Amino acid sequence: MSEAQALRVAGGRLAALAWGEQGAPTWLALHGWLDNAASFSRLAPLLVARLGIRVVALDFAGHGHSAHREGGYALWDYCHDLLDASDALGLARVTLLAHSMGAGVACLTAAALPERVERLLLIDGLGAVTTPAAESATQLRKGLLASRRPRSAAPRYPDSRTAIAARVAGGVTPIDAATATPLVERNLAWEADGHVRLRTDGRLLRPSPVRLCPEQALALLGAIRAPALLIEGAAGILGEHDMARAARAAVPRLTRRVLQGGHHLHLEPGSVAAVAESMATWLTDGQQA
């Protein structure tokens, strides 16, 4: 399997990991909320070997080794991370490989700037988390009050094993230690006394003051013109929820595949090969790498 190369893009503001030859067709990989570029550390080498591509996985602002953003973390702000990285890599049109929140960022960008997006390969995520219009004031209240509280110190642990156990115990979605290990290890900074702390900006845990309403989110999905593959985990977060069904129906050129695995099926040791195979088959059946 190919080794990852560490990169800095966007004037050094964003960190990334890259797999594959520099001159190969490049895919940009976008991770989920509170994750980082290591989300693709098991999938990217399989795709590189199978398809002869290069995969560049970003750390979004506030995640992994990237700089924190003083202005906050609205979902659409990450579109600038995507665009800045694409520009730095010389990618006028880009294939996006995206998981969870990253899939939301990919969908927003593909809807607003279809000339910049070649195709979408989405993993257990489609569109944005929404708030009904009638609940806008409540959502804004949560965001405003949270932003005025003092910042908490970054979580600190005696060693990496304890940090991994904390992620397993406190994850928003179920994850086991083998799956969580690459994510946590990339997110750790070592201190002089041997302890470790998380690099993640604690403000990422604050509720968003403003979210799209369901009608806006569906309209954006309907504006996507790129072909899209959605790979869901059978135990993932989408399934047959009403909004998930509506979101899938809204995307004009969507192919759906449901595979065994959870929300991080592309990182689960027992599921990642099937994810890579499904992507390669989709490309062979009518796409080009």
SEKOLTI-564294 format. One record per residue (C-alpha): residue number from 1; x, y, z. Coordinates in nm, 3 decimals, always signed. Layout:
<r nr="NUM" xx="X" yy="Y" zz="Z"/>
...
//
This chain:
<r nr="1" xx="+0.000" yy="+0.000" zz="+0.000"/>
<r nr="2" xx="+0.128" yy="+0.350" zz="-0.084"/>
<r nr="3" xx="+0.265" yy="+0.569" zz="+0.193"/>
<r nr="4" xx="+0.100" yy="+0.899" zz="+0.275"/>
<r nr="5" xx="+0.279" yy="+1.227" zz="+0.208"/>
<r nr="6" xx="+0.220" yy="+1.526" zz="+0.434"/>
<r nr="7" xx="+0.122" yy="+1.848" zz="+0.253"/>
<r nr="8" xx="+0.040" yy="+2.209" zz="+0.337"/>
<r nr="9" xx="-0.186" yy="+2.407" zz="+0.103"/>
<r nr="10" xx="-0.369" yy="+2.740" zz="+0.102"/>
<r nr="11" xx="-0.064" yy="+2.931" zz="+0.218"/>
<r nr="12" xx="+0.006" yy="+2.671" zz="+0.486"/>
<r nr="13" xx="-0.333" yy="+2.720" zz="+0.650"/>
<r nr="14" xx="-0.458" yy="+2.372" zz="+0.561"/>
<r nr="15" xx="-0.282" yy="+2.041" zz="+0.621"/>
<r nr="16" xx="-0.337" yy="+1.735" zz="+0.406"/>
<r nr="17" xx="-0.225" yy="+1.379" zz="+0.341"/>
<r nr="18" xx="-0.164" yy="+1.254" zz="-0.013"/>
<r nr="19" xx="-0.139" yy="+0.906" zz="-0.160"/>
<r nr="20" xx="-0.029" yy="+0.825" zz="-0.516"/>
<r nr="21" xx="+0.191" yy="+0.981" zz="-0.781"/>
<r nr="22" xx="+0.187" yy="+1.359" zz="-0.809"/>
<r nr="23" xx="+0.109" yy="+1.355" zz="-1.182"/>
<r nr="24" xx="-0.187" yy="+1.116" zz="-1.155"/>
<r nr="25" xx="-0.552" yy="+1.231" zz="-1.178"/>
<r nr="26" xx="-0.624" yy="+1.382" zz="-0.836"/>
<r nr="27" xx="-0.925" yy="+1.330" zz="-0.613"/>
<r nr="28" xx="-0.984" yy="+1.560" zz="-0.316"/>
<r nr="29" xx="-1.104" yy="+1.382" zz="-0.001"/>
<r nr="30" xx="-1.315" yy="+1.556" zz="+0.263"/>
<r nr="31" xx="-1.362" yy="+1.412" zz="+0.612"/>
<r nr="32" xx="-1.646" yy="+1.429" zz="+0.861"/>
<r nr="33" xx="-1.706" yy="+1.647" zz="+1.167"/>
<r nr="34" xx="-1.434" yy="+1.608" zz="+1.435"/>
<r nr="35" xx="-1.239" yy="+1.372" zz="+1.208"/>
<r nr="36" xx="-0.936" yy="+1.452" zz="+0.989"/>
<r nr="37" xx="-0.743" yy="+1.346" zz="+0.680"/>
<r nr="38" xx="-0.659" yy="+1.007" zz="+0.834"/>
<r nr="39" xx="-1.024" yy="+0.917" zz="+0.776"/>
<r nr="40" xx="-0.905" yy="+0.802" zz="+0.431"/>
<r nr="41" xx="-0.585" yy="+0.626" zz="+0.541"/>
<r nr="42" xx="-0.723" yy="+0.280" zz="+0.465"/>
<r nr="43" xx="-0.940" yy="+0.358" zz="+0.161"/>
<r nr="44" xx="-0.705" yy="+0.588" zz="-0.032"/>
<r nr="45" xx="-0.423" yy="+0.332" zz="-0.083"/>
<r nr="46" xx="-0.674" yy="+0.081" zz="-0.222"/>
<r nr="47" xx="-0.812" yy="+0.336" zz="-0.468"/>
<r nr="48" xx="-0.462" yy="+0.445" zz="-0.571"/>
<r nr="49" xx="-0.361" yy="+0.085" zz="-0.643"/>
<r nr="50" xx="-0.683" yy="+0.000" zz="-0.824"/>
<r nr="51" xx="-0.741" yy="+0.320" zz="-1.025"/>
<r nr="52" xx="-0.398" yy="+0.478" zz="-1.068"/>
<r nr="53" xx="-0.515" yy="+0.805" zz="-0.913"/>
<r nr="54" xx="-0.381" yy="+1.042" zz="-0.649"/>
<r nr="55" xx="-0.592" yy="+1.111" zz="-0.338"/>
<r nr="56" xx="-0.533" yy="+1.431" zz="-0.139"/>
<r nr="57" xx="-0.721" yy="+1.429" zz="+0.190"/>
<r nr="58" xx="-0.765" yy="+1.763" zz="+0.368"/>
<r nr="59" xx="-0.777" yy="+1.846" zz="+0.733"/>
<r nr="60" xx="-1.061" yy="+2.099" zz="+0.738"/>
<r nr="61" xx="-0.995" yy="+2.419" zz="+0.933"/>
<r nr="62" xx="-1.005" yy="+2.349" zz="+1.306"/>
<r nr="63" xx="-0.940" yy="+1.977" zz="+1.254"/>
<r nr="64" xx="-0.625" yy="+1.767" zz="+1.255"/>
<r nr="65" xx="-0.312" yy="+1.967" zz="+1.172"/>
<r nr="66" xx="-0.489" yy="+2.260" zz="+1.003"/>
<r nr="67" xx="-0.509" yy="+2.607" zz="+1.155"/>
<r nr="68" xx="-0.808" yy="+2.708" zz="+1.363"/>
<r nr="69" xx="-1.046" yy="+2.960" zz="+1.212"/>
<r nr="70" xx="-1.127" yy="+3.269" zz="+1.417"/>
<r nr="71" xx="-1.447" yy="+3.342" zz="+1.230"/>
<r nr="72" xx="-1.627" yy="+3.019" zz="+1.319"/>
<r nr="73" xx="-1.729" yy="+2.702" zz="+1.142"/>
<r nr="74" xx="-2.047" yy="+2.729" zz="+0.938"/>
<r nr="75" xx="-2.085" yy="+2.439" zz="+0.695"/>
<r nr="76" xx="-2.051" yy="+2.665" zz="+0.391"/>
<r nr="77" xx="-1.723" yy="+2.808" zz="+0.524"/>
<r nr="78" xx="-1.564" yy="+2.470" zz="+0.455"/>
<r nr="79" xx="-1.646" yy="+2.519" zz="+0.087"/>
<r nr="80" xx="-1.364" yy="+2.775" zz="+0.088"/>
<r nr="81" xx="-1.126" yy="+2.511" zz="+0.227"/>
<r nr="82" xx="-1.225" yy="+2.285" zz="-0.063"/>
<r nr="83" xx="-1.186" yy="+2.562" zz="-0.321"/>
<r nr="84" xx="-0.860" yy="+2.693" zz="-0.176"/>
<r nr="85" xx="-0.711" yy="+2.343" zz="-0.182"/>
<r nr="86" xx="-0.836" yy="+2.281" zz="-0.536"/>
<r nr="87" xx="-0.681" yy="+2.607" zz="-0.654"/>
<r nr="88" xx="-0.351" yy="+2.527" zz="-0.481"/>
<r nr="89" xx="-0.343" yy="+2.185" zz="-0.649"/>
<r nr="90" xx="-0.431" yy="+2.329" zz="-0.991"/>
<r nr="91" xx="-0.765" yy="+2.148" zz="-1.008"/>
<r nr="92" xx="-1.011" yy="+2.347" zz="-1.217"/>
<r nr="93" xx="-1.260" yy="+2.057" zz="-1.194"/>
<r nr="94" xx="-1.227" yy="+1.805" zz="-0.916"/>
<r nr="95" xx="-1.357" yy="+1.464" zz="-0.817"/>
<r nr="96" xx="-1.468" yy="+1.478" zz="-0.453"/>
<r nr="97" xx="-1.443" yy="+1.178" zz="-0.221"/>
<r nr="98" xx="-1.633" yy="+1.282" zz="+0.089"/>
<r nr="99" xx="-1.759" yy="+1.139" zz="+0.417"/>
<r nr="100" xx="-2.041" yy="+1.265" zz="+0.643"/>
<r nr="101" xx="-1.996" yy="+1.642" zz="+0.698"/>
<r nr="102" xx="-1.747" yy="+1.641" zz="+0.411"/>
<r nr="103" xx="-2.024" yy="+1.502" zz="+0.191"/>
<r nr="104" xx="-2.237" yy="+1.799" zz="+0.291"/>
<r nr="105" xx="-1.958" yy="+2.039" zz="+0.193"/>
<r nr="106" xx="-1.912" yy="+1.854" zz="-0.137"/>
<r nr="107" xx="-2.284" yy="+1.875" zz="-0.213"/>
<r nr="108" xx="-2.302" yy="+2.248" zz="-0.138"/>
<r nr="109" xx="-2.004" yy="+2.318" zz="-0.363"/>
<r nr="110" xx="-2.136" yy="+2.098" zz="-0.644"/>
<r nr="111" xx="-2.472" yy="+2.276" zz="-0.629"/>
<r nr="112" xx="-2.335" yy="+2.631" zz="-0.623"/>
<r nr="113" xx="-2.034" yy="+2.583" zz="-0.852"/>
<r nr="114" xx="-2.112" yy="+2.292" zz="-1.085"/>
<r nr="115" xx="-1.828" yy="+2.396" zz="-1.316"/>
<r nr="116" xx="-1.578" yy="+2.305" zz="-1.039"/>
<r nr="117" xx="-1.701" yy="+1.952" zz="-0.959"/>
<r nr="118" xx="-1.645" yy="+1.655" zz="-1.191"/>
<r nr="119" xx="-1.810" yy="+1.383" zz="-0.982"/>
<r nr="120" xx="-1.908" yy="+1.301" zz="-0.625"/>
<r nr="121" xx="-1.827" yy="+0.984" zz="-0.431"/>
<r nr="122" xx="-2.012" yy="+1.024" zz="-0.103"/>
<r nr="123" xx="-1.980" yy="+0.801" zz="+0.204"/>
<r nr="124" xx="-2.267" yy="+0.789" zz="+0.454"/>
<r nr="125" xx="-2.355" yy="+1.153" zz="+0.408"/>
<r nr="126" xx="-2.573" yy="+1.357" zz="+0.172"/>
<r nr="127" xx="-2.647" yy="+1.726" zz="+0.202"/>
<r nr="128" xx="-2.668" yy="+1.936" zz="+0.516"/>
<r nr="129" xx="-2.803" yy="+1.889" zz="+0.866"/>
<r nr="130" xx="-3.116" yy="+2.105" zz="+0.875"/>
<r nr="131" xx="-3.342" yy="+2.293" zz="+1.115"/>
<r nr="132" xx="-3.708" yy="+2.359" zz="+1.031"/>
<r nr="133" xx="-3.774" yy="+2.726" zz="+0.963"/>
<r nr="134" xx="-4.011" yy="+2.745" zz="+1.259"/>
<r nr="135" xx="-3.723" yy="+2.652" zz="+1.493"/>
<r nr="136" xx="-3.481" yy="+2.917" zz="+1.363"/>
<r nr="137" xx="-3.503" yy="+3.138" zz="+1.672"/>
<r nr="138" xx="-3.436" yy="+2.845" zz="+1.903"/>
<r nr="139" xx="-3.135" yy="+2.739" zz="+1.696"/>
<r nr="140" xx="-2.998" yy="+3.093" zz="+1.690"/>
<r nr="141" xx="-3.040" yy="+3.121" zz="+2.068"/>
<r nr="142" xx="-2.838" yy="+2.802" zz="+2.121"/>
<r nr="143" xx="-2.560" yy="+2.924" zz="+1.897"/>
<r nr="144" xx="-2.540" yy="+3.274" zz="+2.044"/>
<r nr="145" xx="-2.535" yy="+3.157" zz="+2.405"/>
<r nr="146" xx="-2.274" yy="+2.889" zz="+2.333"/>
<r nr="147" xx="-2.045" yy="+3.134" zz="+2.156"/>
<r nr="148" xx="-2.043" yy="+3.365" zz="+2.459"/>
<r nr="149" xx="-1.924" yy="+3.099" zz="+2.703"/>
<r nr="150" xx="-1.550" yy="+3.089" zz="+2.781"/>
<r nr="151" xx="-1.352" yy="+2.845" zz="+2.572"/>
<r nr="152" xx="-1.274" yy="+2.517" zz="+2.744"/>
<r nr="153" xx="-0.923" yy="+2.374" zz="+2.749"/>
<r nr="154" xx="-0.855" yy="+2.100" zz="+2.496"/>
<r nr="155" xx="-0.909" yy="+1.749" zz="+2.638"/>
<r nr="156" xx="-0.585" yy="+1.603" zz="+2.779"/>
<r nr="157" xx="-0.503" yy="+1.236" zz="+2.834"/>
<r nr="158" xx="-0.214" yy="+1.041" zz="+2.987"/>
<r nr="159" xx="-0.149" yy="+0.851" zz="+2.663"/>
<r nr="160" xx="-0.286" yy="+0.782" zz="+2.316"/>
<r nr="161" xx="-0.461" yy="+0.461" zz="+2.422"/>
<r nr="162" xx="-0.670" yy="+0.656" zz="+2.674"/>
<r nr="163" xx="-0.753" yy="+0.916" zz="+2.408"/>
<r nr="164" xx="-0.868" yy="+0.642" zz="+2.170"/>
<r nr="165" xx="-1.084" yy="+0.488" zz="+2.443"/>
<r nr="166" xx="-1.242" yy="+0.828" zz="+2.506"/>
<r nr="167" xx="-1.331" yy="+0.863" zz="+2.138"/>
<r nr="168" xx="-1.487" yy="+0.516" zz="+2.137"/>
<r nr="169" xx="-1.687" yy="+0.589" zz="+2.451"/>
<r nr="170" xx="-1.797" yy="+0.939" zz="+2.358"/>
<r nr="171" xx="-1.838" yy="+0.932" zz="+1.983"/>
<r nr="172" xx="-2.148" yy="+1.084" zz="+1.827"/>
<r nr="173" xx="-2.180" yy="+0.768" zz="+1.616"/>
<r nr="174" xx="-2.064" yy="+0.419" zz="+1.719"/>
<r nr="175" xx="-1.698" yy="+0.348" zz="+1.644"/>
<r nr="176" xx="-1.457" yy="+0.079" zz="+1.763"/>
<r nr="177" xx="-1.094" yy="+0.121" zz="+1.865"/>
<r nr="178" xx="-0.947" yy="-0.022" zz="+1.545"/>
<r nr="179" xx="-1.149" yy="+0.223" zz="+1.336"/>
<r nr="180" xx="-1.089" yy="+0.521" zz="+1.565"/>
<r nr="181" xx="-0.712" yy="+0.476" zz="+1.601"/>
<r nr="182" xx="-0.596" yy="+0.656" zz="+1.282"/>
<r nr="183" xx="-0.831" yy="+0.948" zz="+1.348"/>
<r nr="184" xx="-0.727" yy="+0.995" zz="+1.710"/>
<r nr="185" xx="-0.356" yy="+0.952" zz="+1.646"/>
<r nr="186" xx="-0.354" yy="+1.227" zz="+1.382"/>
<r nr="187" xx="-0.545" yy="+1.454" zz="+1.618"/>
<r nr="188" xx="-0.298" yy="+1.432" zz="+1.909"/>
<r nr="189" xx="-0.030" yy="+1.676" zz="+2.019"/>
<r nr="190" xx="+0.231" yy="+1.550" zz="+2.265"/>
<r nr="191" xx="+0.320" yy="+1.763" zz="+2.566"/>
<r nr="192" xx="+0.647" yy="+1.786" zz="+2.757"/>
<r nr="193" xx="+0.525" yy="+1.570" zz="+3.046"/>
<r nr="194" xx="+0.427" yy="+1.284" zz="+2.813"/>
<r nr="195" xx="+0.054" yy="+1.357" zz="+2.814"/>
<r nr="196" xx="-0.139" yy="+1.414" zz="+2.493"/>
<r nr="197" xx="-0.405" yy="+1.667" zz="+2.407"/>
<r nr="198" xx="-0.650" yy="+1.697" zz="+2.120"/>
<r nr="199" xx="-0.568" yy="+1.942" zz="+1.841"/>
<r nr="200" xx="-0.934" yy="+1.992" zz="+1.746"/>
<r nr="201" xx="-1.074" yy="+2.342" zz="+1.800"/>
<r nr="202" xx="-1.319" yy="+2.310" zz="+2.089"/>
<r nr="203" xx="-1.551" yy="+2.561" zz="+1.922"/>
<r nr="204" xx="-1.648" yy="+2.285" zz="+1.677"/>
<r nr="205" xx="-1.864" yy="+2.142" zz="+1.956"/>
<r nr="206" xx="-2.078" yy="+2.455" zz="+1.973"/>
<r nr="207" xx="-2.420" yy="+2.441" zz="+1.807"/>
<r nr="208" xx="-2.451" yy="+2.624" zz="+1.476"/>
<r nr="209" xx="-2.643" yy="+2.952" zz="+1.516"/>
<r nr="210" xx="-2.794" yy="+2.915" zz="+1.168"/>
<r nr="211" xx="-2.874" yy="+2.606" zz="+0.963"/>
<r nr="212" xx="-3.040" yy="+2.554" zz="+0.630"/>
<r nr="213" xx="-3.406" yy="+2.456" zz="+0.648"/>
<r nr="214" xx="-3.510" yy="+2.128" zz="+0.481"/>
<r nr="215" xx="-3.653" yy="+2.307" zz="+0.177"/>
<r nr="216" xx="-3.325" yy="+2.489" zz="+0.114"/>
<r nr="217" xx="-3.120" yy="+2.172" zz="+0.157"/>
<r nr="218" xx="-3.334" yy="+1.978" zz="-0.090"/>
<r nr="219" xx="-3.325" yy="+2.262" zz="-0.344"/>
<r nr="220" xx="-2.945" yy="+2.262" zz="-0.327"/>
<r nr="221" xx="-2.931" yy="+1.886" zz="-0.380"/>
<r nr="222" xx="-3.157" yy="+1.928" zz="-0.679"/>
<r nr="223" xx="-2.909" yy="+2.173" zz="-0.832"/>
<r nr="224" xx="-2.625" yy="+1.918" zz="-0.841"/>
<r nr="225" xx="-2.533" yy="+1.829" zz="-1.199"/>
<r nr="226" xx="-2.236" yy="+1.600" zz="-1.137"/>
<r nr="227" xx="-2.283" yy="+1.222" zz="-1.132"/>
<r nr="228" xx="-2.286" yy="+1.101" zz="-0.774"/>
<r nr="229" xx="-2.227" yy="+0.770" zz="-0.600"/>
<r nr="230" xx="-2.363" yy="+0.740" zz="-0.246"/>
<r nr="231" xx="-2.227" yy="+0.452" zz="-0.039"/>
<r nr="232" xx="-2.416" yy="+0.403" zz="+0.285"/>
<r nr="233" xx="-2.340" yy="+0.179" zz="+0.578"/>
<r nr="234" xx="-2.620" yy="-0.061" zz="+0.663"/>
<r nr="235" xx="-2.572" yy="+0.058" zz="+1.022"/>
<r nr="236" xx="-2.496" yy="+0.417" zz="+0.917"/>
<r nr="237" xx="-2.680" yy="+0.742" zz="+0.979"/>
<r nr="238" xx="-2.900" yy="+0.771" zz="+0.669"/>
<r nr="239" xx="-3.111" yy="+0.461" zz="+0.614"/>
<r nr="240" xx="-3.481" yy="+0.508" zz="+0.552"/>
<r nr="241" xx="-3.538" yy="+0.827" zz="+0.751"/>
<r nr="242" xx="-3.781" yy="+1.059" zz="+0.574"/>
<r nr="243" xx="-3.520" yy="+1.331" zz="+0.513"/>
<r nr="244" xx="-3.267" yy="+1.078" zz="+0.384"/>
<r nr="245" xx="-3.521" yy="+0.943" zz="+0.134"/>
<r nr="246" xx="-3.609" yy="+1.293" zz="+0.020"/>
<r nr="247" xx="-3.243" yy="+1.385" zz="-0.013"/>
<r nr="248" xx="-3.167" yy="+1.082" zz="-0.230"/>
<r nr="249" xx="-3.468" yy="+1.153" zz="-0.449"/>
<r nr="250" xx="-3.359" yy="+1.515" zz="-0.497"/>
<r nr="251" xx="-3.018" yy="+1.443" zz="-0.656"/>
<r nr="252" xx="-3.068" yy="+1.404" zz="-1.033"/>
<r nr="253" xx="-2.780" yy="+1.162" zz="-1.112"/>
<r nr="254" xx="-2.742" yy="+0.958" zz="-0.795"/>
<r nr="255" xx="-2.643" yy="+0.592" zz="-0.766"/>
<r nr="256" xx="-2.694" yy="+0.437" zz="-0.423"/>
<r nr="257" xx="-2.511" yy="+0.141" zz="-0.273"/>
<r nr="258" xx="-2.571" yy="+0.004" zz="+0.079"/>
<r nr="259" xx="-2.283" yy="-0.200" zz="+0.222"/>
<r nr="260" xx="-2.224" yy="-0.377" zz="+0.550"/>
<r nr="261" xx="-2.069" yy="-0.144" zz="+0.804"/>
<r nr="262" xx="-2.131" yy="+0.159" zz="+1.017"/>
<r nr="263" xx="-2.094" yy="+0.532" zz="+0.969"/>
<r nr="264" xx="-1.716" yy="+0.501" zz="+0.920"/>
<r nr="265" xx="-1.737" yy="+0.199" zz="+0.691"/>
<r nr="266" xx="-1.459" yy="+0.340" zz="+0.469"/>
<r nr="267" xx="-1.223" yy="+0.319" zz="+0.768"/>
<r nr="268" xx="-1.351" yy="-0.003" zz="+0.926"/>
<r nr="269" xx="-1.095" yy="-0.279" zz="+0.858"/>
<r nr="270" xx="-1.369" yy="-0.526" zz="+0.767"/>
<r nr="271" xx="-1.558" yy="-0.294" zz="+0.529"/>
<r nr="272" xx="-1.305" yy="-0.075" zz="+0.351"/>
<r nr="273" xx="-1.226" yy="-0.324" zz="+0.072"/>
<r nr="274" xx="-1.594" yy="-0.344" zz="-0.024"/>
<r nr="275" xx="-1.615" yy="+0.036" zz="-0.035"/>
<r nr="276" xx="-1.316" yy="+0.053" zz="-0.270"/>
<r nr="277" xx="-1.459" yy="-0.222" zz="-0.489"/>
<r nr="278" xx="-1.796" yy="-0.049" zz="-0.511"/>
<r nr="279" xx="-1.633" yy="+0.278" zz="-0.616"/>
<r nr="280" xx="-1.415" yy="+0.109" zz="-0.876"/>
<r nr="281" xx="-1.715" yy="-0.078" zz="-1.019"/>
<r nr="282" xx="-1.919" yy="+0.242" zz="-1.044"/>
<r nr="283" xx="-1.640" yy="+0.411" zz="-1.236"/>
<r nr="284" xx="-1.596" yy="+0.111" zz="-1.464"/>
<r nr="285" xx="-1.970" yy="+0.095" zz="-1.532"/>
<r nr="286" xx="-1.987" yy="+0.443" zz="-1.678"/>
<r nr="287" xx="-1.742" yy="+0.685" zz="-1.516"/>
<r nr="288" xx="-1.374" yy="+0.757" zz="-1.569"/>
<r nr="289" xx="-1.115" yy="+0.796" zz="-1.298"/>
//
